[in-house]
Amino acid sequence: MSASTTMTIRVTPALKEKLGRLAQDTRRTRSYLAAEAVEAYVNRELQIIEGIQRGLADMKAGRVTPHDEAMARIDAAIAAASPDPT
C-alpha cells in the first residue's frame, strides 16, 4: 500500500450524506471515495492547465493558424462529410 497523509475538507451535510450512501452501496469507505474523487479532479484540472500552457507556448513560438484558415478547413471538412444533396 502506498503512503498517504490526512487532509481535512469541509463539505455540505447533503454531500456528506450522499458520499455515505455511495460508500455503503459500493462497500467502500467515504475516505477512499473522496480520495478517488479528488485525484480524478486534480488530474483533469492539471491536464487542462498543461494544455493551456502548451497553447501559450505555441503562440509565443508563432505556431498558430489564422482564424480564416482554420474556419476554411472546418468548412471543407463539414462539406466533405455531408451527404450529396442530389
N, C-alpha and C positions, 0 to 999 in steps of 0.2 A: 504494500500500500504506500502511496506517495505521501510525503509530508503535507500537513495542512496547518492552517492558522485560523484563529477565530476572528470574526468580524461581526459587529452588531449593526443592524439596519432597522429603520422604522418603516412599518407598513400600516395600512389601514386595517381595522378589525375585519372588514369584509375580505380583504386579500388574504389575511392570515387564516380565516375560516376556509376560503377556497383552497388554499395551499394544504390545509389539514385534510380536507376531503380528498384532494388529489393524492396526497400521501397515503391515506387509508386505502383508496381504491387501487393504487399501484403497488402497495406494500413497500413503499419507500419512506424514508424519513423526510420531514419537512426540510431539514438541513441539506440533505442530498439533492432534493428537487430545487431548492433555492440556489445552491451552488451551480447546478447544471444550467439553470436559467441565467444566472449572472455570467457564467462562462460563455454561453451562446450569444448573449447581448454584447459582451465586450469583444468577442471575436468578430462579430458582424460590424460593430462600430469601427474597430481598427481597420478592417478591410475597406470600409468606406473612406476613412481618413487617408489611408495609404493610396487609394485610387485617386483621391483629390490631389494629393501631393505629387503623384506621377503626372497627372494632368498639368499641374502648375509647372513642373519641370519641363514638360514637353512645350508648353507655351513659351517659357523663357528661352528654350533652345530653338524656337522657331518651327517646331514640328506641329503645325496646325493646318487645318483645311478651311479655306474661306467658306463662309455661310452659304453663299450662292452655289459653290461647287458641291458642298455637302447635300444641299437640297436637290440639286440636279441628279446626283447619284441616287438619292432616295426615290425621287420621282421615276427614274429609269427602272429601278428595281421593282417598284409597285406596278409600273406598266408591263414589265416583263412577266410578272406573276399573275396579272389579271387575265381572265379568260377573254378570248377574242369575241367581240360583240356581234360578229356576223355569223 
